[in-house]
């Protein structure tokens, strides 16, 4: 038994002694082998993030460029996906639409996760009347219809000079933070019963130190997984709101492309609807596959499954 323990310890030390780049390469290869769909999803995620970050350099034309002579033209050498009714390049608007969708998706999820983490950890660890008050407020907020909240906030903002993109980020974050807070709170309540938490408290560690050093690192995988799987939902919500006319005016959006040009000129230029529809589908599919694989990797109970 002692010999087996020594062998295992030597193996762990040998793995830690390997260069970081080699460990990353080995981990990536293992992830691709065990989770091929997750690896494909991660490629789609990287692709759309790249489009969003480098849109000004990747887009073939300026986003507002108009070519009335080639309006509603099909794919050509100059316009790979054709043009819309006023001569905008569809590919250019598609690339800039990725920037809007990814920015709103990541922004809303980041904001809601931050608020939910603070409220969930503080509520569960404090307990008593603090937990009771926060819990009742969260329950009341969850009872409100999310679509009504979104339309109300964006409808009010559209009548002001506020940035509609930031308003959409805040509105989507407000619809998500409450149910996620309950998830994080449940995880922290379960962690509080662990022996190492009791040992830290018995040694004199304060609440802030325990939450920072012991609670937060243990719920971080849960935060990462829930955030990854929430991004495609935020992208779909942004596309739906833009389709209904509540998106940022004057900015290329996949939902807006489907709603305005896609419906009216679909028969003459099918790519006006097909291109943004395919972009939405691929982005949602990629984030879902990547999030599902990431959940399996980070959850010890699912690491042995071959999905």
Buried (B, 14 or more C-beta within 10 A) or exposed (E): EEEEEEEEEEEEEEEEEEEEEEEEEEEEEEBBEBBEBBBBBBBBBEBBBEBBBEBEEBBEBEBEEBBEEBBBBEBEEEBBBBBBBEBBBBBBBBBBBBBBBBBBBBBBBBBBBBBBBBBBBBBBBEEEEEBEEBBEBBEEBEEEEBEEBBBEBBEEBBEEEEEBBBBBBBBBBBBBBBBBBBBBBEBBBEBBEEEEBEEBBEEEBEEEEBBEEBBBEBBEBBBBBBBBBBBBBBBBBBBBBBBBEBBBEEBBBBBBBBBBBBEBBBEEBEBBBBBBBEBBEBBBBBBBBBBBBBBBBBEEEEEEEEE
